[in-house]
Amino acid sequence: MSRLALGTMTFGVETPEADAHAQLDAFVEAGGTLIDTADVYGDGASERILGRWLADRRHDHVLVATKGRFAPPPGSRGASRRSLVRSLDASLDRLGVDAVDVYFVHGWDEDTPVEETLDALSAEARKGKLHSIGWSNVTGWQLARIMTTARLGGYVVPTVVQPQYNLLDRSIEVEVLPCALEEGLAITPWSPLGGGWLTGKYARDERPTGATRLGEDPDRGVEAYDTRNTEATWRVLEVVSAVAKRHDRTMAQVAVAWLLSRPGVASVLLGARTPVQLSDVLASTSLSLTEADLAALGQASAPGLPAYPYGMLEAFSAMTVWDHLGTAGDTAG
Ligand SMILES: NC(=O)c1ccc[n+]([C@@H]2O[C@H](COP(=O)([O-])OP(=O)(O)OC[C@H]3O[C@@H](n4cnc5c(N)ncnc54)[C@H](OP(=O)(O)O)[C@@H]3O)[C@@H](O)[C@H]2O)c1
């Protein structure tokens, strides 16, 4: 897959079809190969718009990923067999293809045994309807459970994980990222710009208005204005802005270039309302951040580990075996 992927969540919602097709054309022209959609984007409109583009252009080298779980057909739930088998069929129909390259389970489903989900997806893989699978929006233990069950049960083994990851939210570094590295999973982070925040378009003392994501809905999703308008956010934005100025680049390019430098990140999912926004972020691959840039960005955005058990484990790993066991007469537990 290409290091930058094209997300299509805006297609048919903020982005009309002609602009969506212009984004797709520009993306493949820039060497992009991975395109990410989902059954729920625009209630199926994103997959339909992508399907019409695929039918017209016939790009054999393009990889298509879609997702199921949050729009279960009537009479089904979550990531159950009945839900995913029907959702996949509906996605293939809207996309106008026989198979997708990656089928993502869009989030953990506490009501369905993971064996059932994996068994259903394995059967679809054998029928040739999907080439590989991935999971999105899971915790570390859930990801480990999925991987262990897949390996030990002889099911199709996931190859990719799709979490939120950006300079304003590095919480996957605590559990999900180490698990992905341990398992050899490719990471394709969503929301590289924190929903637009990392472009510097929002202000500290002014609720957003106008044709931006939060201008249209300040309470939207993880990027909601009141949730992200914090000192921690402004600390990060200040450093992103300084690095951007130093390189004469946009803040968006700095945010994406930082993600590209992170371990395990295979392909960053870009999202754009307009072709101009897309061409801005596509230029991120030509930005080389220096060690000093990375250190400043890393320091400003560090997630900070909870003291227990992480701090304690970190202290253990710095100790020698004798420190662990204690010296003669030392009864410390
Ligand atoms: N698995 C999941 O649960 C999940 C969840 C979310 C997204 N995704 C995937 O990840 C993709 C990207 O996520 P995202 O849309 O949240 O990414 P993002 O990069 O954090 O935010 C994209 C938004 O930022 C603004 N923007 C983008 N480029 C800009 C630029 N150069 N200058 C100024 N503003 C710019 C646009 O919003 P405005 O112009 O409207 O402000 C755009 O819609 C999605 O398309 C989807 O494929 C997956």
The ligand as a MOL file (V3000), in Angstrom:
LIG
                    3D

  0  0  0     0  0            999 V3000
M  V30 BEGIN CTAB
M  V30 COUNTS 48 52 0 0 0
M  V30 BEGIN ATOM
M  V30 1 N -12.2330 3.7520 11.3150 0
M  V30 2 C -12.8560 4.8100 11.7880 0
M  V30 3 O -13.6160 4.7370 12.7640 0
M  V30 4 C -12.6360 6.1300 11.1060 0
M  V30 5 C -13.0850 7.3140 11.7170 0
M  V30 6 C -12.8450 8.5250 11.0670 0
M  V30 7 C -12.1990 8.5270 9.8310 0
M  V30 8 N -11.8020 7.3680 9.2400 0 CHG=1
M  V30 9 C -11.1150 7.3460 7.9210 0
M  V30 10 O -9.9990 8.2310 7.9760 0
M  V30 11 C -10.1300 9.2460 6.9630 0
M  V30 12 C -9.5440 10.5300 7.4960 0
M  V30 13 O -10.1730 10.8930 8.7350 0
M  V30 14 P -10.5490 12.4060 9.0150 0
M  V30 15 O -11.4040 12.9150 7.9000 0
M  V30 16 O -11.0580 12.5070 10.3870 0 CHG=-1
M  V30 17 O -9.0770 13.0580 8.8860 0
M  V30 18 P -8.4540 14.4480 9.3120 0
M  V30 19 O -7.3110 14.6210 8.3820 0
M  V30 20 O -8.1600 14.4820 10.7510 0
M  V30 21 O -9.5750 15.5430 9.0230 0
M  V30 22 C -9.9650 15.8020 7.7220 0
M  V30 23 C -10.6690 17.1410 7.6640 0
M  V30 24 O -9.7330 18.2020 7.9400 0
M  V30 25 C -9.9740 19.2970 7.0380 0
M  V30 26 N -8.7850 19.3840 6.1580 0
M  V30 27 C -8.1570 18.3840 5.5010 0
M  V30 28 N -7.0950 18.8380 4.8360 0
M  V30 29 C -7.0370 20.1660 5.0690 0
M  V30 30 C -6.1620 21.1860 4.6530 0
M  V30 31 N -5.1240 20.9140 3.8650 0
M  V30 32 N -6.3870 22.4550 5.0710 0
M  V30 33 C -7.4460 22.7370 5.8810 0
M  V30 34 N -8.3270 21.7940 6.2980 0
M  V30 35 C -8.1220 20.5180 5.8990 0
M  V30 36 C -11.2390 18.9560 6.2730 0
M  V30 37 O -12.3600 19.3580 7.0680 0
M  V30 38 P -13.1440 20.7430 6.8890 0
M  V30 39 O -12.6820 21.4310 5.6370 0
M  V30 40 O -14.5660 20.3560 6.8660 0
M  V30 41 O -12.7910 21.5270 8.1220 0
M  V30 42 C -11.2070 17.4350 6.2890 0
M  V30 43 O -12.4660 16.8390 6.0930 0
M  V30 44 C -11.6290 9.2670 6.6460 0
M  V30 45 O -11.9000 9.7580 5.3620 0
M  V30 46 C -12.0040 7.8260 6.7860 0
M  V30 47 O -11.6470 7.1240 5.6000 0
M  V30 48 C -11.9950 6.1800 9.8830 0
M  V30 END ATOM
M  V30 BEGIN BOND
M  V30 1 1 1 2
M  V30 2 2 2 3
M  V30 3 1 2 4
M  V30 4 1 4 5
M  V30 5 2 4 48
M  V30 6 2 5 6
M  V30 7 1 6 7
M  V30 8 2 7 8
M  V30 9 1 8 9
M  V30 10 1 8 48
M  V30 11 1 9 10
M  V30 12 1 9 46
M  V30 13 1 10 11
M  V30 14 1 11 12
M  V30 15 1 11 44
M  V30 16 1 12 13
M  V30 17 1 13 14
M  V30 18 2 14 15
M  V30 19 1 14 16
M  V30 20 1 14 17
M  V30 21 1 17 18
M  V30 22 2 18 19
M  V30 23 1 18 20
M  V30 24 1 18 21
M  V30 25 1 21 22
M  V30 26 1 22 23
M  V30 27 1 23 24
M  V30 28 1 23 42
M  V30 29 1 24 25
M  V30 30 1 25 26
M  V30 31 1 25 36
M  V30 32 1 26 27
M  V30 33 1 26 35
M  V30 34 2 27 28
M  V30 35 1 28 29
M  V30 36 1 29 30
M  V30 37 2 29 35
M  V30 38 1 30 31
M  V30 39 2 30 32
M  V30 40 1 32 33
M  V30 41 2 33 34
M  V30 42 1 34 35
M  V30 43 1 36 37
M  V30 44 1 36 42
M  V30 45 1 37 38
M  V30 46 2 38 39
M  V30 47 1 38 40
M  V30 48 1 38 41
M  V30 49 1 42 43
M  V30 50 1 44 45
M  V30 51 1 44 46
M  V30 52 1 46 47
M  V30 END BOND
M  V30 END CTAB
M  END
